[in-house]
């Protein structure tokens, strides 16, 4: 293992089922992504709070700023000062960003459907293509052979009518491995908040949520040389859109329905050569109704992805070559028949690893084309080097891009079919320290990174007369530093863990049309300059107590930085107890969210709840 | 050694590049300059940002006071400040996405109360001591409000979204934007007495000229490949002339000088057209400076001074430009966000 895994809280220490990735190469990143900071969220972290969505999980456990519009509402990413469409999100290797707007609502991704989530920090457009600007998030359904049968049921009940229940089962034998899961969630979200406009305590209205999701992933070991994986993930979500604190009422609601399929066939051609064929299909249906504003919109998008890749590995060298093509279209009242995108990309990579395993270097190239128009060739060059066995330095240089989305090109009114891709250059250096065994009790892991990114042709929507239309306007310079430090202590029946992530991000607009424009050199909207999160936990026997703290600095809401949201602190206190009866294991836990009753907003005028409570129950059954 | 160098580098970079993230503070404007004769600047703010504001320029227009409503009334104005209606000693501030109209004293600017529960109000016209009409974006009706009890008293059904509403020579005219109609209304019986098709899309403003003719400015719909233009009616709403624009650019803010001889409007800069001219001038009276986004226009009736609002990038504090009647820039002010309309006292 080259990369130290982040130490993350686990609910129970004794019965962690160690997860080992299957021995097959499961994506090109493991080989060709040398020199990148990667954070790995294992099952224990993902499942710690049952039935969480990806937005909640990442807010607590990563450096990514999650722009949440409220409980259960839209949540998008800002990764190292990038825009919401500057994060590539891949599910089993397939980019699942919405064809409509190139972004993803993280509140609609049930984290518990994945058994492995990894985050690549920094630009990796040379590997993952469009959107891998601030970083990439890999959601995976990994499989292992011969694990027997296990099943679990998890339920959470919380304040404001929050209720969720999920069931999962998995079976794996010699010939195949199967996973299936269902999740149902409802919430009233009718919390009280202080309204700064009316200067009254108010109850949030029109904020109900109801969601049903199902997934299944199946892997078949056809023979020693052929392996086939097929996964399906479908969900339907009905959300009311609550009013902002300024609006008296809202009658808006949004209905999202999606179907995602992914498949991978791996053939081992000989000892050194493997062939991968991947396919993906995404269908999204989005309905938005607002009777107060007379808006009734219905739009559908389809995306089909195909990929072929060859990976050759021998001794110190590895090579890959691949072709990726995708087709997307959007239908609906806001698109014309021209609303489709055809993307093709060819990519190649080379990796060198020194004999003593100390040096690891990779070079990747990717040439993409959209609707027949070439995008500047992108690359990724990275490397890491162990100075001592406990100290590693790493660095990378990458050219990145983001293709305009369907809405940017074809939205009626305003879509601009002449948009160019956003493109830029990123650099990063960092160091990683790993001291796993100090005094036979303490383990220390630390990573520091500094990064820089210059983007041009950044797309923003501005009014052109009475119509808003996207233009390749901005040049954005993002730079900053991140640290993550994790210390754990273990003695007898006691265990303690502390983790601290800090981020400093400057992301400024470097270009304006006139000298009167005060946005020049100013921080982008909703990019906190300072943020940090702390996770601490103490375990004794089957009991644990955990504390989490998040801090986010000023987030500006006007481009001249004269209006802003105040910094806020957010704390979660948790406690849990688990016990087993034969093959059944029961885990119970209790969390207090927003422990110190912080009155905060993540997005302007979108109220957030004060102190609230959740009870969790997980029942696990396992038969080896 | 490498470790030390890197570590030092890291620390150096972090320390040297760290910036204080304390926001820039704006000095508080003072209210003492506000007199009775003033220019009202409607700053719309950003949708759902709740940062609309009223700015006031003094009569000589040498000083701007921003955020006046909140400073005087210790209360935020609301979301999307659309327009102002005046009646006697009161001003009615129409706050579109807050669905309300704030009634303030025209001279002290102190809040008297609010008409609430409107859907998406656009313009206010007082028609009697206690009655006013309010046009609405998302309601197929003009709302009748009582300006004394501040209650909604009824609706006059329309065939769609209504925009500007004005009274000329005792008659009331309103624009219906979605089907492009002009209405006349009977303010005693609260009924539409006449409706006429305008013929060009998206009418947004109307004025009466010195000869008693009514001019309607249509913004056009570029996304439907429809051009806007000017349409001239007599006061019985018989169509006299139609001047279609030569491009799909949008047009707004039809204004007149006090003498009613020339009309001004925003269309690829500021256009000025004499009422007897037979075509839309091709050259601008005031060109849009590079990088500016002309967003509003108002002519001070007595002086003929031209005020233009610049929204810059629509997400920062805007600018107000003061041009002399002959079109030369005299002064620039920093307003609040999206200066969208001017009114003169």
Interface residues (C-beta under 8 A of the other chain):
Chain A: X196 X197 X199 X244 X245 X246 X247 X248 X292 X293 X294 X387 X391 X393 X412 X413 X414 X429 X431 X448 X450 X462 X463 X465 X466 X467 X479 X481 X504 X506 X512 X513 X514 X515 X516 X517 X518 X519 X523 X525 X528 X529 X530 X553 X554 X556 X557 X558 X559 X560 X561 X562 X563 X564 X604 X605
Chain B: X2 X3 X6 X7 X10 X13 X14 X17 X18 X19 X21 X22 X23 X24 X26 X46 X48 X49 X50 X51 X75 X76 X78 X79 X97 X98 X99 X116 X117 X119 X120 X137 X138 X202 X219 X221 X222 X223 X224 X249 X250 X252 X289 X290 X291 X292 X293 X310 X311 X312 X313 X314 X315 X316 X317 X319 X332 X337
